[in-house]
Amino acid sequence: MADMHPVVRQIREAGPVLSVGLVSADLMALGADVARLEQAGARVAHFDVMDGCYVPMLTVGPLFIKAVRTRMLKDVHLMIGEPGTSVADYVAAGADIITVHPDACRHPHRVLQQIGSVARAHDAGRPIARGVALNPGMPVAVLEPLVDEIDLVMLVAINPGCGGQTFLPATLGRIEAVRRVVAASGRDILVAVDGGITKANVGQLAGRGVDMVITGSAVFDGDISANIDQMTRALRG
């Protein structure tokens, strides 16, 4: 584990963890909800950044992310076109993980390199994990030329930016395909799943080699602490 990325190590040592989407919180009482998440033992806060172009919805940006003061890791999922133009803003906002979509970039390999170089220039002592997100229609083979530049693969289990969707069962088979690519690379790369995760179905991911599960409304629907406990137990099988 000596060469493992510090963020990867932190998540691996914690066991499968939830990354909780803050856009599902009560934004009028965001500080209180963040405090409840921390008290409940949440390790990772997830930020869905949507630009209204790459995906239909428009959400938050770097100013929102920077304003959230938390001990949790900041997991920033960029659902935006040409993210390389704004990487520095998200680094400055305190991102610990930055995930991009390869189909949103003309040169995804270069964007991943750029995240690394900007992170080193901004604060060499705070390395940032680099992620690639694959939508349901994106072949897993897309990872192969990028695998040397990434620390996380996120499988998106719905079509991003559209409401009212449920978890796509085909994602379960895609997890296995991603794990094969990761194993062949010989690198320590996290596997994450995002989209349609509820208290009722999170247990389907137990024992499948998933390191992080992104969820939002399921955590904030009722007692935050009880929901995190229930979902974490189910995820860990």
N, C-alpha and C positions, 0 to 999 in steps of 0.2 A: 504493500500500500504506500510505499515511500514516494512513488511518482504520481500518485493519484491526485487529481485536482482537489483543492481544499473544500470546495462546495460539494463535489461529488462525495468526498469522504464524509462530510458532515451529514449528508442525507442518507448515505449507505449505513452509517453507524446508528442512525436513529431508527433504522428499519423502514419498511414502506411508510411513507408519510402523505398527509393531505396537503395540498397547496390550495389555500382558500381564496376564491375570487372576491376581491373587495368591491367590485362594481355591483355585487348582489347585496352588499350591506345596506344599512340605513344611512344614506349619505348625509342626512341631517344630524346624525349622531355618530359619525364615523369614528371619532376618537374613542367613544365608549365601546363600540363594537370591536375595534382593534384591541382595546384593553381586555375585553372578554375573551377574544381569541388567544391572546398571550396567556391569560390566566388558565385557559383550558388546555394549554400545552401545545398549541399550534406552532409549527416550526417554520412554515412558509406562507407568505402572502402573495397571491397571484393578481396580476394587473393585466386585464384584457384591453389592449390598445387597438382600437379600430378607427379607420380613417374615412369611412363612408364611401370609399372607392374600391379598394381591394375587396372589402366586404361591405354589405349594405348599411350596417350600423355605424354610428359615430359615438365613441366613448371618451376616454380620458387620454391625457398626454403627460409629458414629463413634469409639468408643474404640480399636477395632482400627485404623482408618484413621489416627488421630492417632499411634498407637504406631509406625507404619512410618516410619522415618527414611530418606529417599531424596532424591537429586537429580532423580529422574524426576518428571514431572508426575503428579499424582494425579487419575485419571479415575474419578469416582464415578457409578455407574449405579444410580439409586434405583428398584428394583422394589418399591415400597411404596405403600400407600394414603395418600392425602392428604399428600404429602411436604412441603407448605408448613408443617406443624406442626413439622418437625424440620430445616428448611433451615439454621437458624443453627448447629446442632450440626455439620453437615457442613462448613460454612464454617470454623468454629473448628477442625475436624480437619485443615484444610490442603488441602481440595479445590481443584484448579485447574479442573476441569470438573465440572459437576453436570448430569446428564441425568435427566429425568423422563418418565413415560408420561402422555400427555394423558387417557387413559381411566382413570387412577388418581386424577384430580383433578376435583373439582366445577367448579373455575374454573382451568383450566390457564394461561390468559393471566395471571391474577393471580399464580399461583405463579412463573411466569417473571419477572415484575416484582419479586416478593419476593426471589428469588435475587439479582437485581441490587442491590436496595436494601440487603439484609443484607450483601452483599459490600462495598459502598461504606462502610457504617457500620463494618464490622469492620476493614478495612484498605484504604483508598482506593488505595494504591499497588500492590495485588495484585489486579487484576481477574480475575474468574472467568467462564469461558466457560459459556454456558447451552445445554443440549441438550434435544432432544425425541426420544424413542425410539418407533418405530412397530413394533408386533407384526405378524406376517404377515397377520392379518385386519383391520388398521387401514388405511383408505384414505389414500393420499398427500395427498388433498385436505384432510385435517385440518390440514396445515401452513399453508395459506393465511392464516387469520386470526392465526397465531402467528409468522409469518416475521419480522416486525420486532423480535421479542424474543429471537431465537435466534442462536447462533453455530455450532451443530452439529445435524445430523440423523443419527440412528442408525437404520439398518434392522436389525431383529432377524430373523435368518434361520432361527430355530427358534421354537417356542412356549416362552416363558421359564419357567424354574423346573421343567422336567420333564426328567429324564435320558434318555440313550440316543437322542437325535435326531440326524438328519443335516441338512446344509445344504439349504435349500429352493431349488431352481433358479429358481423364480419371482422370487426376490430380485434376480436379474440385471436383469430388466425393470423392477423397482421402482427400481433405482438410476437408470435413465434418467429415470423419471418424477420422482424427487426432483430430479435435476439441472435439469430443465425448470422446476420451481417455484423453485429457487434462482436460476437465470438470470433469470427474470422478475422476481424481487425486486430485482435489482441490488445485492444485498449479498454480502459475503464470508462464506460459510457452509460449514463443513466437512461432508463426507459420510463417514459411518462405517458399517461392517457388523460385526455381532456374531452369533455363533452357528454352530456346526458347522464352523468354519474349521480345516483340517488342513494338514499339509505337502503332501498330495496335491492339494488343491483350491484353495489360496490363489492359485495362478497364474491361476485363472479371473477374478480381480478386477483383474488387471493391465490398464492402459489404459482403465479404465472410469470414471475420474474419482473414484475412492475415495481419500480422504485418510488414513484410519485404519482398521485392521482389528483387531478384538478377538479374541484367541485366548488359550488357557490351557494345557490339558493337552498340546497339541502341542509347546509350548515346553519343558515340564518332562519330557517323555518322552525321556530320554537326555541328550545333551550340550547344555546350554542355549545355549552360544555358537554351536555348529554349527547348531542348530535355528533360532536367530534369524537367522543369516547366510543359511541356505538359504531361509527363508520371506520374508525381506526382499528377497532377489534375485528370487525368483519374483514377488513383489508388484510390484516395479518393472519387471518384464518384460525 
